Amino acid sequence: MDILIMIVAIIGIAAGLISTAYLVISLPAVIVWKIYRKIRFKTPLTM
């Protein structure tokens, strides 16, 4: 039973780390992409 709890805990930790890493990487990437498009193509930031 103790090993099963450890496996579930490890899976939960991995899911949390992966989702956090995705947010940390994707949010600045989207902001940089929007700024690039604004400068290059004169599109609004909200589009």
N, C-alpha and C positions, 0 to 999 in steps of 0.2 A: 504494500500500500504506500509506503514511503517513497519508493521509486516512481510510482505513478504520479504522485503529487509533484515530485521534482521535474518530471517530464512535462507536466502541464505548466508548471512555473516557467520552465525554460522556453516553451512555446509562447507563452504570454509575454515574456520579456523580449523575445525575438520579434514578435508582432509589434510591440510598442516601439522598439528601436527602429524597425524598418519604416513604420509610418512617420515617426519623428524625423528620420533622415530624409524621407521623401518631401516632407513639408519644408524642412530647412533648405533643401536644394532647389525645389521647384518655385517657391515664392520669389526669391531674388532673381531667378532665371526669367520668370514672367515679367517682372518689373523692368529688368534690363532689356528684354525683347521689346516691350512696349515703348521704352525710351528710344531704342534704336529705330523702330518703325516711325516714331514721331519725327525724328531728325531726318531720316532717309526719305520717307514717303509723305511726310506732312499729314499723317493720319492722327485723329484725336486719341488721347490716352484711354478714353472710356470705350473704345470700340474693340 
